[in-house]
Amino acid sequence: MAADTKPRHWRQVIRRQNPEYLYAEDIGPPGSKVDVEIVDSGPGKIKNPGTSKDVVWLAFRGKQKKLGIGATGCKTMRKLTGSDDWSDWRGWVTLVVIHTKYFDQTTQQDEETDAIRIGPSRPRQHASGPPGAPTPDEIAEIARKEAEAKP
């Protein structure tokens, strides 16, 4: 029998219990970055074997999955927006994939994993104005249409 040499990622076997949430492997390997616009947020829960964890979720324009953030992510969002109120957390942020260590409550061991963190500053190329504020591309398109409409 010929050996199957096709790579097999372990996530194809062990499925996430929270498919509506964003995970590091959805973005890429450590060092991967993506700029996204937060358009909604709210309280949520992430299910784990035998337990659940309270989080604040962030929803992004044009994306199906939400990002669940704990205390560290919430502190970063407070710093970026100047508000403790998660309903004020709107605008552009950079998501970064890092490799980190954590203590696994189930195995009682230190483990390593890839995780998503929110960058410490807003991306420069995007508007970070109030909720619903147009992006620079949208502003340029509005100006172009207004210029075309003038005689």
PEJOTA-V923972 format. One record per residue. PSI is psi as a letter, one per 30 degrees, with the letter a starting at -180 (999 if undefined). OMEGA is omega in radians with two decimals (NA if undefined). D_FIRST is the distance of its C-alpha to the first C-alpha in Angstrom with 2 decimals. Layout:
psi-><PSI & PSI>
omega-><OMEGA & OMEGA>
d_first-><D_FIRST & D_FIRST>
//
This chain:
psi-><k & k & k & j & g & k & k & j & k & f & f & f & e & j & k & k & f & i & f & f & l & k & l & e & f & f & e & a & l & k & f & k & k & k & k & l & k & k & f & l & l & l & k & a & k & k & k & l & j & f & l & l & k & k & l & k & k & k & k & k & k & g & k & e & k & l & k & k & k & a & e & e & e & e & e & e & e & e & e & e & f & g & k & f & j & f & f & f & i & l & a & k & l & k & k & k & k & l & k & l & l & l & j & j & f & e & f & h & l & k & l & k & l & k & l & k & l & k & l & f & l & k & k & e & g & l & k & h & a & l & k & f & k & k & l & e & e & e & e & e & e & e & e & e & e & e & e & e & f & k & 999>
omega-><-3.10 & 3.13 & 3.09 & -3.08 & -3.14 & 3.13 & 3.13 & 3.13 & -3.08 & 3.11 & 3.06 & -3.14 & -3.10 & -3.09 & 3.06 & 3.09 & -3.09 & -3.03 & 3.14 & -3.13 & -3.13 & 3.10 & -3.08 & -3.10 & 3.05 & -3.11 & -3.13 & -3.11 & 3.09 & -3.09 & 3.12 & 3.13 & 3.06 & 3.06 & -3.14 & 3.11 & 3.09 & 3.14 & 3.14 & 3.12 & 3.13 & 3.11 & -3.14 & 3.10 & 3.01 & -3.13 & 3.03 & 3.12 & 3.07 & -3.09 & 3.02 & -3.08 & 3.07 & 3.12 & 2.87 & 3.11 & 3.08 & 3.09 & -3.02 & 3.12 & 3.06 & -3.11 & -3.14 & -3.06 & 3.09 & 3.05 & 3.05 & -3.12 & 3.08 & -3.05 & -3.12 & 3.11 & 3.12 & 3.11 & 3.09 & 3.14 & 3.08 & -3.14 & -3.10 & -3.03 & -3.08 & -3.09 & 3.02 & -3.08 & -3.08 & 3.11 & 3.07 & -3.03 & -3.14 & 3.09 & -3.02 & 3.04 & 3.05 & 3.03 & -3.08 & 3.06 & 3.11 & 3.00 & -3.02 & 3.07 & 3.06 & 3.11 & -3.12 & -3.11 & -3.11 & -3.07 & -3.08 & -3.13 & 2.95 & -3.12 & 3.06 & 3.13 & 2.96 & -3.09 & 3.09 & 3.02 & 3.07 & -3.13 & -3.04 & 3.12 & 3.13 & 3.06 & -3.06 & -3.00 & -3.10 & 3.05 & 3.09 & -3.10 & -3.09 & 3.13 & 3.13 & 3.13 & -3.13 & 3.07 & 3.09 & 3.11 & 3.12 & 3.10 & 3.13 & 3.14 & 3.10 & 3.13 & 3.14 & -3.12 & 3.11 & -3.14 & 3.13 & -3.09 & -3.12 & 3.13 & NA>
d_first-><0.00 & 3.82 & 6.50 & 9.15 & 12.28 & 14.75 & 17.62 & 18.30 & 21.97 & 23.00 & 25.72 & 23.25 & 22.92 & 26.42 & 28.90 & 32.46 & 35.14 & 37.49 & 35.89 & 39.37 & 39.76 & 38.76 & 36.46 & 35.89 & 32.41 & 34.21 & 36.29 & 34.05 & 33.61 & 36.59 & 39.43 & 38.85 & 42.14 & 43.21 & 46.76 & 47.29 & 50.46 & 51.15 & 52.73 & 52.69 & 52.24 & 52.63 & 51.90 & 48.50 & 46.08 & 42.53 & 40.69 & 38.75 & 37.34 & 40.52 & 42.96 & 44.07 & 45.71 & 48.67 & 48.30 & 50.13 & 47.97 & 48.51 & 47.72 & 47.39 & 48.62 & 45.94 & 43.20 & 41.75 & 40.85 & 43.57 & 43.69 & 44.71 & 46.84 & 48.28 & 51.35 & 50.29 & 49.58 & 52.80 & 54.82 & 53.44 & 54.37 & 57.82 & 58.32 & 57.23 & 59.36 & 62.20 & 61.77 & 60.53 & 60.28 & 56.70 & 58.15 & 59.56 & 56.20 & 55.74 & 55.09 & 52.59 & 50.50 & 47.66 & 44.53 & 42.81 & 39.43 & 39.83 & 37.81 & 39.77 & 39.96 & 40.93 & 41.56 & 39.18 & 41.40 & 38.59 & 37.15 & 40.49 & 38.76 & 39.26 & 36.34 & 35.64 & 34.94 & 35.66 & 38.75 & 41.10 & 44.67 & 47.61 & 49.12 & 52.62 & 54.38 & 54.36 & 52.68 & 55.44 & 54.49 & 54.89 & 57.93 & 58.10 & 61.11 & 61.85 & 59.60 & 59.38 & 60.68 & 59.46 & 57.11 & 58.44 & 56.60 & 58.21 & 61.63 & 61.32 & 60.38 & 63.38 & 65.70 & 64.45 & 65.10 & 68.52 & 69.45 & 68.50 & 70.63 & 73.78 & 76.18>
//
